[in-house]
Amino acid sequence: MVKELNLSEVFEKRVKGLREGEVVKGKVVRVSSGEAIVDINYKSEGSIPLREFKKKGELKVGDEVEVSIESLEPDRQGMISLSKEKAEVLSFWKDIEEKYKRGEPIEGKIITPVKGGFRVDIGVIAFLPGSLASIRPIANPNELVNKVSMFKIIKIDRFHKNVVLSRREMLEEEEKEEKASVLSKFKVGDLVKGKVKNIVDFGAFIDIGGINGLLHINNMSWGRINHPSQILKLNQEIEVVILSIDEGKGEISLGLKQKSPSPWESAEKKYAVDSKVKGKVVNITDYGAFIQLEEGLEGLLHISELSWTRKLKHPSEVVAMGDELELLVIGIDKEKEKISFSLKKLEPNPYEVFKEKYPPGTVIKGKVYNVMDQGALIEVEKGLDGFLHISDISEAEIGNPSEVLKKGDKIDVMVLDVDPEKKKISLGMKQILK
C-alpha cells in the first residue's frame, strides 16, 4: 500500500538541508513584471522582487544569481522567499572580513562628511575617522566627497555592522613606494639638481625629482654660517651631492659644500707649523679667539698665546671682532681639522732675553710692585716681574716683608734663577751682602 504524503511533508522533503539566512546560487527560470523566479537547485523555486536587481533591463532567463534564503515557509504558490540584496550584503561582509584577516585593502567611495570623519561606501557603509583620512591636514572636508580610494580596514564588528577604515595608511604606503622608486634612481656621490622647497634653522629641504632631501646647515658651506637663508632662497634651483640614502626610512641627505674639496685637504702644506700667516678674528670666547685664514678654515688663538707678560682676564683686552692679525702657526691637525696660533711668539720670549741679559748672580735695580705675606713682586723691567721670597730678603728673621719693604721702593736685588718656560724670575736681597 502506497503511503500518501501531505503537502507539508512534500515541501519539507524538497527543502531538506537548507537554512534560513543561507546564501546559495540559483538560476533565473522566469521573469515577470514584478518578480523573478529562481531555481536554487533544491527542487524548490523562490521569488525575488525585481526592485532588488540593479540592472532590471538586463535580467533574463538563465542568469545565475546568488540569493539569500529569507524563509523556508512556502507561500500560497509553494515558493520560498529569496533576497538578492541580502545575499549581496552577506557576500560583501564575507569579502570584507576576509580582506581584514589578510590585511588587504578595499576600494570605496567617500560619500559625505559626518561628525568626526566621513561615511564611505565599500559595499556596506563604513566610517573613516578624520584623523585617518589623509597624510596632511584637510582644509575643506568636501574636497574628499565622491573620491574613490583604497582603504585599510582597521576595525570590524559584524554584529553591530561597524567597519572603521584608514585612508592615511594607504597614502603613506603609496608615498613610501613612490619614494623608494625615486630613491632607486640615485646613488651616493651623484650630482643632482633640485629646488629649495623649505628653509628651517637646521637646514633646507630640496626637491630632487619628487622627493625631498635634507641639506643640513653643516653641509652647506666649508665656512661659518649662522642660518641657511644666508646662502639659500626659496624656489632657488641648486646642484647638490647625494651624501647618504636610507631606503628603509625613505630619507636622503644632501651636500652643497662637498662639490668642492675641503680646505683642510691642503692646510698642512699651506700653513705649516712655525709659518707666519694672516687671519681675521671671527669669534671671541672666554678662552680665546677664532681666526679665519680662508673660507672654511679656522683656528684657535688661545688666551695664553696672546701675551708673554700681561695677565689677561679676557681675549677682548687684546683683540676685537674683525681684527686682521699676523700670527704664528704653532700646531695643525688635518684629521681633527684643528689649527692653533700664537700672537706672543712672533716676539722673543722676554724671560729668555732677560736670562741672557742678566744671568744668575747679576745684581740689578728693581721697583717694589706689590708686598705679600710670602714675599714681594719686583718689577725688573717694564711688564716683567720677579719674585723676592721672604726668606731671601734678610739674614735676620722677619715676620712680614712689609717690615722691610713697601710698595714703590727702589731696591737692589740679585737674580737667583730664571725659568723662561714657567715665566718665573727668582730674586734675592740678602745674597748681595754675602
VEXDO-145077 format. One line per field, with one value per residue: x negated, y negated, z negated of N, C-alpha, C in turn. Coordinates in steps of 0.1 Angstrom, whole numbers, always signed. Layout:
! VEXDO-145077
neast X:...
nnorth Y:...
nup Z:...
caeast X:...
canorth Y:...
caup Z:...
ceast X:...
cnorth Y:...
cup Z:...
! end
This chain:
! VEXDO-145077
neast -9:-6:-20:-4:-16:-12:-10:-27:-46:-57:-69:-88:-105:-115:-130:-149:-179:-184:-189:-175:-186:-209:-232:-229:-234:-215:-193:-178:-145:-122:-108:-88:-66:-68:-85:-112:-116:-134:-154:-168:-182:-173:-151:-133:-117:-121:-110:-119:-117:-117:-128:-151:-170:-196:-202:-176:-167:-185:-182:-176:-162:-179:-201:-226:-224:-233:-216:-198:-183:-153:-130:-118:-93:-67:-49:-16:-18:-36:-62:-95:-108:-131:-161:-180:-194:-201:-218:-238:-248:-255:-275:-293:-300:-313:-335:-347:-355:-373:-392:-400:-412:-433:-447:-443:-438:-408:-385:-367:-341:-341:-314:-300:-308:-308:-302:-333:-345:-341:-315:-318:-313:-317:-305:-291:-282:-308:-330:-351:-376:-383:-410:-423:-420:-437:-472:-481:-468:-434:-419:-394:-368:-349:-362:-370:-347:-330:-353:-371:-389:-415:-413:-424:-413:-407:-392:-365:-332:-309:-285:-274:-274:-296:-323:-355:-377:-409:-424:-447:-468:-471:-478:-502:-517:-517:-531:-555:-563:-565:-586:-606:-609:-618:-642:-656:-667:-689:-723:-749:-770:-762:-757:-731:-703:-681:-653:-649:-626:-619:-630:-647:-658:-678:-686:-678:-651:-653:-638:-643:-635:-609:-611:-619:-649:-673:-693:-716:-726:-752:-763:-763:-783:-818:-827:-818:-784:-754:-727:-707:-695:-713:-727:-708:-677:-641:-626:-649:-670:-694:-725:-733:-751:-746:-748:-740:-718:-688:-670:-651:-639:-632:-647:-670:-702:-718:-745:-762:-785:-803:-807:-831:-866:-876:-890:-908:-922:-945:-957:-979:-1001:-999:-998:-1021:-1036:-1052:-1051:-1044:-1013:-983:-953:-917:-898:-870:-854:-850:-858:-856:-880:-896:-903:-888:-903:-900:-915:-909:-880:-861:-882:-894:-911:-923:-933:-946:-939:-962:-982:-983:-998:-1031:-1035:-1013:-986:-958:-923:-903:-902:-894:-907:-929:-924:-899:-866:-868:-894:-924:-950:-985:-1000:-1016:-1018:-1014:-1005:-990:-964:-952:-934:-917:-909:-920:-937:-962:-972:-997:-1002:-1019:-1043:-1055:-1072:-1103:-1107:-1104:-1115:-1135:-1152:-1158:-1172:-1195:-1205:-1207:-1222:-1220:-1231:-1237:-1234:-1208:-1187:-1154:-1119:-1096:-1067:-1045:-1036:-1035:-1024:-1042:-1063:-1076:-1066:-1087:-1093:-1113:-1119:-1100:-1068:-1077:-1081:-1097:-1101:-1106:-1113:-1103:-1122:-1145:-1150:-1163:-1191:-1185:-1158:-1125:-1091:-1072:-1073:-1066:-1078:-1103:-1101:-1082:-1055:-1066:-1092:-1126:-1150:-1181:-1186:-1194:-1197:-1185:-1175:-1162:-1134:-1124:-1103:-1084:-1079:-1092:-1110:-1134:-1144:-1168:-1178:-1194:-1215:-1232:-1247:-1265
nnorth +12:-21:-49:-80:-113:-144:-179:-195:-176:-169:-193:-198:-177:-185:-208:-200:-203:-229:-263:-290:-323:-314:-317:-309:-296:-303:-299:-320:-313:-324:-355:-380:-409:-419:-403:-379:-345:-320:-292:-272:-249:-230:-216:-234:-264:-299:-333:-366:-400:-423:-448:-445:-440:-456:-462:-459:-457:-441:-416:-382:-351:-322:-335:-334:-338:-349:-342:-350:-329:-338:-328:-296:-289:-281:-301:-308:-298:-279:-286:-296:-324:-346:-366:-389:-413:-410:-388:-399:-418:-401:-387:-408:-414:-390:-391:-415:-407:-387:-402:-419:-400:-391:-415:-430:-457:-477:-489:-519:-545:-578:-592:-613:-640:-635:-638:-639:-625:-607:-592:-561:-543:-510:-489:-481:-505:-523:-537:-565:-579:-613:-619:-599:-602:-615:-622:-647:-677:-684:-709:-716:-695:-687:-684:-658:-644:-621:-610:-583:-558:-536:-517:-509:-483:-487:-481:-459:-451:-429:-422:-446:-458:-475:-492:-503:-525:-533:-557:-571:-553:-539:-559:-566:-543:-543:-567:-559:-539:-553:-570:-551:-542:-565:-569:-547:-554:-569:-572:-572:-600:-610:-638:-661:-680:-703:-719:-745:-739:-744:-762:-759:-763:-745:-737:-730:-719:-701:-696:-669:-656:-649:-640:-649:-660:-663:-691:-697:-723:-722:-711:-729:-749:-753:-772:-795:-797:-812:-809:-791:-807:-826:-818:-805:-806:-805:-783:-785:-771:-746:-728:-697:-673:-639:-625:-605:-576:-564:-538:-524:-542:-561:-583:-609:-624:-654:-674:-705:-719:-699:-697:-710:-706:-701:-727:-719:-698:-706:-721:-715:-718:-744:-759:-756:-744:-768:-787:-821:-836:-853:-864:-867:-879:-861:-852:-854:-840:-831:-817:-822:-834:-829:-824:-832:-818:-813:-808:-785:-775:-777:-786:-783:-809:-809:-822:-822:-825:-851:-871:-876:-887:-901:-897:-884:-887:-883:-876:-898:-920:-923:-916:-923:-918:-911:-921:-922:-900:-892:-861:-833:-800:-773:-748:-721:-699:-680:-658:-661:-686:-709:-739:-758:-790:-815:-847:-860:-847:-857:-875:-875:-854:-872:-864:-847:-865:-882:-864:-859:-885:-891:-870:-844:-856:-882:-916:-938:-967:-972:-978:-978:-962:-950:-939:-910:-884:-863:-873:-896:-912:-922:-947:-943:-949:-968:-956:-932:-910:-900:-875:-881:-862:-859:-846:-853:-879:-891:-884:-884:-873:-879:-889:-897:-907:-934:-947:-954:-962:-984:-993:-1007:-1012:-1015:-991:-972:-941:-906:-884:-853:-830:-821:-810:-805:-790:-786:-811:-826:-845:-845:-863:-878:-895:-894:-880:-897:-909:-890
nup +0:+9:-7:-15:-11:-28:-18:-33:-42:-18:-10:-30:-25:+0:-6:-23:-41:-36:-51:-68:-59:-47:-20:+14:+47:+76:+105:+129:+138:+147:+156:+145:+144:+119:+104:+101:+108:+93:+95:+71:+72:+55:+60:+55:+59:+58:+51:+61:+56:+83:+79:+64:+81:+96:+123:+140:+166:+179:+169:+174:+184:+173:+163:+137:+103:+70:+40:+9:-15:-27:-40:-49:-48:-27:-3:+9:+34:+31:+31:+18:+0:+13:+13:+31:+25:-2:+0:+14:-5:-25:-12:-7:-34:-40:-22:-31:-57:-51:-38:-58:-76:-61:-58:-35:-12:-6:+19:+20:+18:+9:-7:-23:-46:-81:-116:-131:-110:-80:-59:-42:-12:-8:+3:-19:-44:-58:-83:-82:-101:-107:-113:-101:-74:-56:-48:-53:-70:-64:-47:-36:-41:-22:+1:+4:+9:+29:+38:+50:+34:+21:-8:-42:-62:-96:-118:-126:-132:-129:-141:-151:-128:-121:-105:-104:-88:-73:-54:-53:-59:-36:-18:-29:-24:+3:+8:-3:+14:+37:+30:+26:+52:+65:+51:+58:+82:+76:+64:+39:+40:+64:+85:+84:+96:+80:+62:+39:+13:-13:-41:-71:-105:-109:-84:-50:-29:+1:+32:+52:+80:+72:+46:+12:+0:-27:-32:-53:-76:-83:-61:-41:-36:-36:-52:-80:-88:-100:-95:-72:-54:-47:-24:-8:+10:+11:+36:+51:+76:+73:+74:+60:+39:+34:+3:-15:-15:-28:-24:-38:-56:-38:-33:-24:-23:-16:-2:+2:-1:+4:+31:+37:+29:-5:-24:-43:-32:-20:-40:-57:-41:-32:-55:-74:-105:-125:-105:-94:-93:-80:-94:-102:-129:-138:-158:-194:-225:-260:-264:-242:-208:-176:-145:-112:-83:-57:-36:-53:-69:-99:-130:-164:-185:-214:-247:-263:-245:-238:-251:-265:-290:-300:-323:-314:-315:-297:-262:-247:-256:-242:-215:-188:-173:-139:-136:-117:-118:-122:-126:-143:-133:-154:-157:-139:-128:-104:-103:-125:-120:-131:-140:-155:-169:-176:-191:-207:-203:-181:-189:-207:-236:-265:-289:-283:-270:-291:-308:-293:-293:-320:-337:-363:-394:-388:-397:-400:-396:-409:-412:-439:-435:-446:-479:-498:-521:-518:-504:-480:-449:-424:-400:-374:-348:-323:-324:-333:-360:-390:-416:-450:-476:-511:-526:-513:-518:-540:-563:-589:-609:-599:-604:-585:-551:-548:-569:-561:-534:-512:-489:-459:-466:-455:-449:-453:-438:-435:-408:-411:-398:-366:-348:-318:-306:-326:-331:-353:-376:-399:-428:-450:-481:-504:-495:-482:-501:-510
caeast +0:-14:-16:-2:-22:-6:-18:-38:-57:-64:-77:-99:-114:-121:-139:-158:-193:-185:-187:-172:-198:-220:-234:-230:-234:-203:-192:-165:-137:-111:-108:-75:-66:-72:-94:-120:-115:-148:-156:-180:-187:-169:-138:-124:-119:-118:-107:-127:-112:-126:-134:-163:-180:-201:-200:-164:-165:-194:-179:-170:-161:-192:-211:-229:-224:-234:-204:-197:-170:-146:-121:-116:-78:-62:-37:-4:-22:-46:-76:-101:-111:-146:-166:-193:-201:-207:-229:-249:-253:-263:-287:-302:-306:-323:-347:-353:-361:-385:-403:-405:-420:-446:-453:-443:-430:-395:-381:-355:-339:-337:-300:-297:-314:-300:-309:-345:-351:-334:-309:-324:-306:-326:-295:-283:-286:-319:-333:-365:-379:-390:-425:-429:-416:-448:-485:-482:-456:-424:-414:-380:-363:-341:-371:-371:-334:-329:-366:-373:-402:-418:-413:-428:-403:-414:-384:-353:-322:-298:-273:-269:-275:-305:-336:-364:-387:-420:-429:-461:-478:-473:-485:-516:-523:-519:-542:-567:-566:-570:-599:-615:-611:-627:-655:-664:-674:-701:-734:-757:-781:-756:-754:-717:-697:-669:-647:-647:-612:-616:-642:-645:-670:-689:-690:-668:-646:-654:-631:-651:-628:-597:-614:-626:-661:-677:-706:-718:-733:-766:-768:-761:-795:-830:-828:-809:-772:-745:-714:-707:-690:-724:-731:-698:-664:-630:-625:-662:-675:-708:-730:-738:-757:-740:-757:-736:-704:-682:-658:-641:-632:-629:-654:-682:-710:-724:-756:-765:-800:-811:-810:-845:-874:-877:-903:-917:-930:-959:-960:-992:-1012:-998:-1000:-1030:-1040:-1063:-1050:-1036:-1001:-974:-939:-907:-891:-856:-846:-858:-852:-864:-893:-905:-897:-889:-908:-897:-925:-902:-867:-861:-894:-895:-919:-922:-943:-942:-942:-975:-991:-982:-1008:-1041:-1036:-1000:-977:-945:-910:-895:-909:-890:-916:-939:-918:-884:-860:-872:-908:-933:-962:-996:-1001:-1025:-1012:-1021:-1001:-979:-960:-943:-923:-908:-906:-923:-949:-964:-981:-1002:-1005:-1031:-1055:-1061:-1082:-1111:-1103:-1112:-1122:-1148:-1160:-1162:-1181:-1207:-1210:-1210:-1224:-1220:-1243:-1237:-1227:-1201:-1178:-1140:-1109:-1086:-1054:-1034:-1041:-1026:-1029:-1053:-1074:-1072:-1068:-1096:-1093:-1127:-1118:-1086:-1060:-1084:-1082:-1104:-1096:-1116:-1107:-1106:-1135:-1157:-1151:-1173:-1197:-1178:-1144:-1114:-1078:-1064:-1081:-1063:-1087:-1115:-1097:-1069:-1052:-1072:-1106:-1135:-1160:-1190:-1183:-1203:-1190:-1189:-1172:-1152:-1128:-1116:-1091:-1074:-1079:-1095:-1123:-1136:-1153:-1173:-1184:-1204:-1227:-1241:-1256:-1274
canorth +0:-33:-59:-93:-124:-157:-189:-199:-167:-170:-206:-196:-168:-192:-218:-194:-207:-244:-270:-304:-331:-308:-322:-298:-300:-299:-303:-326:-305:-331:-369:-387:-423:-423:-394:-369:-332:-315:-278:-272:-236:-220:-213:-244:-277:-311:-345:-378:-413:-429:-461:-441:-439:-470:-463:-451:-455:-431:-404:-373:-337:-315:-341:-328:-348:-345:-347:-346:-323:-346:-320:-283:-287:-284:-310:-301:-292:-269:-291:-302:-338:-348:-380:-391:-423:-405:-380:-408:-423:-390:-385:-419:-412:-379:-397:-424:-400:-380:-412:-423:-390:-391:-428:-435:-470:-476:-501:-525:-559:-587:-597:-625:-642:-633:-643:-631:-619:-605:-579:-556:-531:-499:-478:-485:-518:-523:-550:-569:-590:-624:-618:-588:-605:-620:-623:-661:-683:-687:-723:-715:-681:-684:-681:-643:-638:-614:-605:-568:-555:-524:-519:-498:-480:-487:-475:-454:-445:-425:-421:-459:-464:-487:-490:-515:-525:-542:-561:-576:-542:-535:-570:-565:-532:-548:-576:-552:-532:-564:-574:-540:-542:-576:-567:-536:-560:-577:-566:-581:-606:-616:-653:-662:-693:-704:-732:-747:-739:-749:-766:-759:-768:-735:-733:-732:-707:-702:-687:-663:-646:-644:-636:-660:-656:-673:-697:-702:-736:-718:-706:-739:-757:-750:-784:-796:-804:-812:-805:-787:-818:-834:-813:-799:-813:-796:-781:-786:-759:-744:-714:-692:-660:-629:-621:-592:-572:-554:-534:-519:-554:-569:-596:-612:-635:-662:-683:-716:-722:-687:-699:-715:-700:-707:-735:-712:-688:-712:-730:-713:-723:-759:-766:-747:-748:-779:-797:-833:-837:-864:-859:-876:-874:-859:-849:-856:-834:-834:-810:-826:-840:-821:-832:-826:-820:-814:-803:-771:-771:-785:-780:-790:-817:-807:-834:-821:-828:-865:-880:-870:-893:-906:-887:-887:-881:-880:-879:-911:-930:-924:-915:-926:-911:-918:-924:-914:-898:-883:-851:-822:-787:-765:-734:-718:-685:-679:-648:-667:-699:-719:-746:-767:-801:-823:-861:-864:-840:-865:-882:-866:-853:-882:-858:-842:-877:-886:-855:-862:-898:-891:-856:-843:-863:-896:-925:-948:-976:-969:-986:-970:-963:-945:-933:-900:-877:-853:-880:-908:-912:-933:-950:-944:-957:-972:-944:-919:-910:-889:-873:-881:-854:-864:-840:-859:-894:-894:-873:-885:-868:-889:-883:-900:-915:-948:-953:-959:-968:-990:-995:-1018:-1012:-1011:-984:-964:-926:-897:-874:-839:-820:-825:-799:-811:-782:-788:-826:-829:-851:-844:-874:-878:-907:-890:-874:-908:-912:-880
caup +0:+10:-18:-9:-18:-27:-11:-43:-42:-5:-10:-39:-18:+11:-11:-33:-40:-35:-63:-66:-60:-39:-6:+23:+61:+83:+119:+132:+147:+152:+152:+147:+143:+106:+97:+108:+102:+93:+91:+63:+74:+44:+65:+49:+66:+49:+58:+57:+62:+93:+74:+58:+92:+100:+138:+143:+181:+184:+163:+184:+181:+175:+155:+124:+92:+56:+32:-5:-18:-37:-48:-43:-48:-14:-2:+14:+47:+28:+33:+7:+2:+15:+14:+38:+18:-14:+4:+18:-17:-32:-4:-10:-47:-39:-15:-40:-68:-46:-35:-71:-82:-53:-58:-22:-11:+1:+26:+15:+23:-2:-4:-29:-59:-93:-128:-134:-99:-67:-56:-30:-6:-4:+4:-31:-48:-68:-89:-81:-110:-100:-115:-92:-60:-48:-55:-57:-74:-54:-49:-33:-40:-10:+12:+5:+12:+42:+42:+49:+29:+15:-23:-50:-73:-108:-128:-121:-141:-121:-149:-152:-114:-121:-99:-105:-77:-72:-41:-55:-59:-22:-12:-34:-17:+17:+7:-6:+26:+47:+25:+29:+67:+68:+44:+65:+93:+72:+56:+31:+48:+76:+85:+89:+95:+72:+59:+24:+10:-26:-48:-85:-112:-109:-71:-39:-22:+15:+40:+63:+87:+65:+32:+5:-7:-37:-31:-67:-76:-84:-48:-31:-33:-44:-61:-91:-85:-112:-91:-58:-45:-42:-11:+0:+11:+15:+50:+58:+82:+70:+77:+47:+39:+25:-7:-20:-12:-37:-17:-48:-61:-26:-36:-16:-28:-5:-5:+11:-2:+9:+45:+38:+19:-18:-25:-52:-25:-17:-51:-63:-32:-31:-68:-82:-118:-126:-95:-97:-85:-83:-95:-107:-141:-135:-170:-206:-236:-272:-263:-231:-196:-164:-134:-98:-74:-44:-38:-58:-76:-111:-141:-177:-192:-229:-255:-268:-234:-234:-256:-274:-303:-306:-329:-308:-320:-285:-250:-241:-261:-232:-201:-187:-161:-126:-135:-108:-126:-118:-137:-141:-134:-164:-157:-129:-127:-93:-105:-135:-115:-142:-139:-167:-166:-187:-188:-215:-198:-170:-196:-216:-250:-273:-300:-277:-267:-304:-313:-286:-297:-334:-342:-377:-401:-384:-406:-392:-403:-407:-420:-446:-428:-455:-490:-503:-533:-514:-497:-472:-435:-420:-386:-370:-335:-321:-321:-337:-374:-396:-430:-461:-487:-524:-531:-506:-520:-551:-571:-601:-608:-599:-604:-573:-542:-550:-579:-554:-521:-509:-475:-453:-469:-445:-457:-445:-440:-427:-400:-416:-388:-355:-341:-307:-303:-336:-332:-366:-379:-414:-432:-464:-487:-514:-488:-478:-513:-512
ceast -9:-10:-15:-9:-14:-15:-29:-49:-65:-74:-90:-110:-122:-131:-148:-172:-195:-183:-184:-184:-210:-220:-237:-230:-221:-203:-178:-158:-126:-112:-95:-76:-71:-82:-101:-119:-129:-148:-169:-185:-184:-155:-128:-127:-115:-116:-115:-121:-122:-133:-148:-174:-184:-199:-189:-163:-174:-192:-172:-170:-175:-203:-213:-230:-227:-222:-205:-183:-164:-137:-119:-101:-73:-50:-26:-8:-32:-60:-81:-106:-127:-149:-179:-201:-208:-219:-241:-256:-261:-276:-298:-308:-316:-336:-354:-361:-374:-396:-409:-415:-434:-453:-453:-434:-417:-391:-368:-353:-334:-324:-298:-305:-303:-308:-321:-351:-342:-326:-315:-316:-316:-318:-286:-289:-296:-322:-348:-368:-386:-405:-431:-425:-427:-461:-487:-469:-447:-417:-399:-375:-356:-350:-373:-358:-335:-343:-367:-387:-403:-419:-419:-417:-410:-405:-371:-345:-310:-285:-266:-270:-285:-318:-343:-375:-399:-425:-444:-471:-481:-481:-500:-523:-526:-530:-555:-572:-572:-584:-610:-619:-620:-641:-663:-671:-687:-711:-742:-768:-775:-755:-740:-712:-684:-665:-645:-632:-609:-630:-639:-658:-682:-693:-679:-664:-646:-646:-639:-642:-616:-599:-622:-638:-666:-691:-708:-727:-748:-772:-766:-774:-806:-833:-818:-796:-763:-732:-714:-703:-701:-729:-720:-685:-653:-629:-638:-665:-690:-712:-737:-744:-749:-750:-753:-721:-700:-669:-647:-633:-627:-635:-667:-689:-718:-736:-758:-780:-808:-813:-825:-853:-874:-890:-913:-926:-944:-964:-975:-1003:-1011:-1001:-1008:-1033:-1052:-1062:-1041:-1024:-993:-960:-930:-900:-876:-848:-856:-850:-860:-878:-901:-897:-898:-893:-905:-909:-920:-889:-867:-873:-897:-904:-917:-935:-939:-947:-956:-986:-990:-993:-1018:-1039:-1023:-992:-963:-934:-902:-903:-906:-898:-927:-934:-904:-879:-864:-886:-915:-946:-973:-999:-1012:-1017:-1020:-1016:-990:-977:-949:-931:-913:-903:-908:-937:-950:-974:-987:-1005:-1018:-1044:-1061:-1072:-1090:-1105:-1111:-1119:-1135:-1158:-1166:-1173:-1195:-1213:-1215:-1211:-1223:-1233:-1244:-1229:-1221:-1192:-1163:-1131:-1098:-1072:-1042:-1041:-1031:-1032:-1042:-1065:-1069:-1075:-1077:-1096:-1108:-1129:-1103:-1079:-1066:-1086:-1090:-1099:-1107:-1109:-1112:-1119:-1147:-1158:-1162:-1178:-1189:-1164:-1134:-1101:-1070:-1073:-1078:-1071:-1099:-1111:-1084:-1068:-1059:-1087:-1115:-1147:-1169:-1186:-1193:-1194:-1195:-1186:-1161:-1147:-1119:-1103:-1080:-1072:-1081:-1109:-1124:-1147:-1157:-1179:-1196:-1216:-1236:-1251:-1266:-1288
cnorth -12:-44:-72:-103:-136:-167:-194:-190:-167:-182:-204:-187:-176:-202:-213:-198:-222:-250:-284:-313:-326:-315:-310:-304:-295:-303:-308:-317:-312:-346:-375:-402:-427:-415:-385:-356:-325:-301:-277:-257:-226:-216:-222:-257:-288:-323:-357:-390:-419:-441:-458:-440:-453:-472:-454:-448:-444:-417:-395:-359:-330:-322:-334:-339:-341:-351:-342:-340:-331:-338:-307:-280:-291:-294:-302:-293:-281:-273:-297:-316:-339:-363:-381:-402:-418:-396:-388:-414:-413:-387:-396:-417:-401:-384:-406:-417:-393:-390:-417:-413:-389:-404:-434:-448:-467:-489:-506:-540:-567:-594:-611:-627:-640:-638:-633:-624:-618:-592:-574:-543:-521:-486:-478:-499:-517:-537:-553:-581:-601:-624:-608:-590:-609:-621:-637:-666:-686:-700:-723:-701:-678:-681:-666:-637:-633:-609:-590:-565:-540:-526:-507:-496:-479:-481:-471:-448:-441:-425:-435:-466:-476:-483:-503:-514:-535:-545:-565:-565:-539:-546:-570:-554:-536:-557:-570:-545:-541:-568:-564:-540:-553:-574:-556:-542:-567:-568:-576:-587:-613:-631:-654:-676:-693:-718:-733:-748:-745:-752:-766:-762:-758:-731:-737:-719:-710:-692:-682:-652:-640:-640:-647:-654:-667:-678:-704:-714:-733:-714:-716:-747:-752:-761:-784:-804:-802:-807:-801:-798:-827:-830:-807:-808:-803:-795:-782:-772:-757:-730:-710:-678:-651:-623:-607:-589:-562:-549:-529:-531:-563:-583:-597:-625:-641:-671:-693:-719:-711:-688:-704:-708:-708:-715:-728:-702:-693:-721:-728:-718:-739:-766:-757:-753:-758:-789:-809:-833:-850:-859:-870:-870:-873:-855:-850:-849:-837:-828:-814:-832:-830:-829:-824:-829:-822:-808:-788:-767:-781:-778:-788:-797:-817:-819:-834:-824:-843:-874:-872:-875:-897:-894:-891:-880:-876:-884:-893:-923:-933:-925:-919:-919:-919:-922:-916:-913:-890:-874:-841:-809:-778:-751:-732:-703:-685:-670:-654:-680:-709:-726:-757:-778:-807:-837:-865:-859:-847:-873:-872:-866:-862:-876:-852:-854:-882:-877:-857:-875:-898:-877:-856:-848:-877:-904:-936:-956:-972:-978:-976:-973:-960:-938:-923:-893:-869:-860:-892:-906:-925:-935:-952:-950:-959:-959:-931:-920:-898:-887:-873:-874:-860:-859:-846:-874:-898:-882:-872:-880:-879:-882:-885:-909:-930:-955:-959:-967:-974:-993:-1008:-1020:-1008:-1004:-976:-949:-918:-887:-861:-829:-826:-812:-804:-803:-785:-803:-830:-835:-851:-855:-872:-892:-904:-885:-885:-911:-902:-882
cup +0:+0:-11:-18:-17:-21:-20:-42:-29:-5:-18:-33:-7:+6:-22:-31:-39:-49:-60:-68:-52:-25:+3:+37:+67:+97:+122:+142:+153:+147:+155:+145:+129:+98:+106:+101:+104:+88:+84:+62:+62:+47:+59:+56:+56:+57:+52:+64:+72:+89:+68:+69:+97:+115:+142:+158:+186:+179:+173:+179:+183:+167:+141:+114:+79:+48:+18:-8:-30:-46:-41:-43:-34:-14:+5:+27:+44:+30:+20:+10:+2:+16:+21:+30:+6:-11:+8:+5:-24:-25:-6:-23:-47:-33:-24:-51:-63:-43:-48:-77:-74:-52:-44:-22:-4:+7:+21:+20:+11:+1:-10:-42:-70:-105:-131:-122:-86:-67:-42:-25:-1:+0:-7:-35:-60:-72:-87:-90:-103:-102:-106:-77:-51:-56:-61:-62:-62:-56:-46:-31:-28:+2:+14:+9:+27:+47:+40:+45:+24:+0:-30:-61:-86:-120:-122:-132:-134:-128:-149:-138:-113:-114:-100:-96:-80:-58:-42:-54:-44:-15:-16:-27:-3:+18:+5:+6:+37:+43:+29:+44:+71:+63:+52:+77:+89:+65:+50:+40:+61:+74:+91:+87:+87:+69:+44:+21:-3:-33:-63:-92:-110:-94:-61:-33:-7:+23:+52:+69:+80:+51:+25:-2:-16:-34:-44:-66:-76:-70:-37:-27:-42:-55:-71:-86:-97:-108:-76:-49:-40:-28:-2:+0:+15:+30:+58:+63:+79:+74:+64:+49:+30:+16:-13:-16:-22:-31:-26:-53:-50:-28:-28:-21:-17:-11:+6:+11:+4:+24:+47:+27:+5:-19:-35:-45:-22:-28:-56:-55:-32:-44:-77:-95:-117:-114:-99:-87:-89:-84:-102:-119:-138:-147:-183:-217:-248:-271:-251:-220:-185:-152:-121:-89:-60:-47:-42:-66:-87:-122:-153:-182:-207:-236:-261:-258:-230:-239:-265:-288:-309:-311:-325:-314:-308:-273:-244:-246:-251:-217:-201:-174:-149:-125:-125:-116:-119:-129:-133:-143:-144:-165:-146:-129:-116:-96:-115:-131:-126:-138:-150:-163:-179:-182:-195:-209:-186:-176:-204:-230:-259:-285:-295:-275:-281:-310:-306:-290:-311:-339:-357:-384:-398:-394:-398:-401:-400:-416:-426:-440:-437:-466:-496:-515:-530:-508:-490:-457:-431:-405:-382:-356:-333:-316:-326:-352:-379:-410:-440:-473:-501:-530:-525:-508:-529:-558:-584:-599:-609:-598:-592:-564:-544:-561:-573:-541:-521:-494:-470:-456:-457:-453:-447:-448:-431:-420:-405:-405:-378:-348:-330:-304:-313:-338:-347:-368:-394:-418:-447:-468:-496:-507:-484:-489:-516:-506
! end
